[in-house]
Amino acid sequence: EDKVVQSPLSLVVHEGDTVTLNCSYEVTNFRSLLWYKQEKKAPTFLFMLTSSGIEKKSGRLSSILDKKELSSILNITATQTGDSAIYLCAVPYSGGGADGLTFGKGTHLIIQP
Amino acid sequence: DAGVIQSPRHEVTEMGQEVTLRCKPISGHNSLFWYRQTMMRGLELLIYFNNNVPIDDSGMPEDRFSAKMPNASFSTLKIQPSEPRDSAVYFCASSLAIGAGGITDTQYFGPGTRLTVL
């Protein structure tokens, strides 16, 4: 059974700090790993990673995949209160075509002013 | 683009009643997914469709749950009869599966329907 584990489950930091969120996965036929940000509403897409060692970046957020370690990290630098959210990691099911996603439980990030 | 549209946004019903949740995927997307989110279990896939055909419904918890996709722009998730343990936020998501091996896994989520069964 495919599995996604995120750590930490929650994290409280001060504005301006840098945070690193972790995701590890077990999947039969790995194809990609996705990061989502969920505030009070629906998850919104951040990154999709397919290749090991290639960093994807969007503003203060960046993410990288390590296929050897079966893991990914999401970094947020110079955090702001607006970064407070649940960050979800997901991998597609092991079939072909468009598949459902297996999600981790998420990291609840709280940025204090 | 309006994004994925779900209705209703909130539903409060009594145990035993039938509940129907609706979803309109992003125009042009050919894959549609229904998820359920609870505090205890997180986000779980219930069922998904490719080109209106159900592909995997192994996540549907019981026979009380059913889903249909009569056309490319509409899907329903029905619970009959509803029970208090069905209370959750139900998300619909859509994506574009490109043929000839060009797969995109990025799914776009609707705002969700918060269901409360009393």
Interface residues (C-beta under 8 A of the other chain):
Chain A: R31 S32 L34 Y36 K41 A42 P43 T44 F45 M48 L88 A90 P92 Y93 G95 G96 G97 A98 D99 G100 L101 T102 F103 G104 K105 G106
Chain B: V4 N30 S31 F33 G42 L43 E44 L45 Y48 N50 I55 D56 G59 F91 S95 L96 A97 I103 T104 D105 T106 Q107 Y108 F109 G110 P111 G112
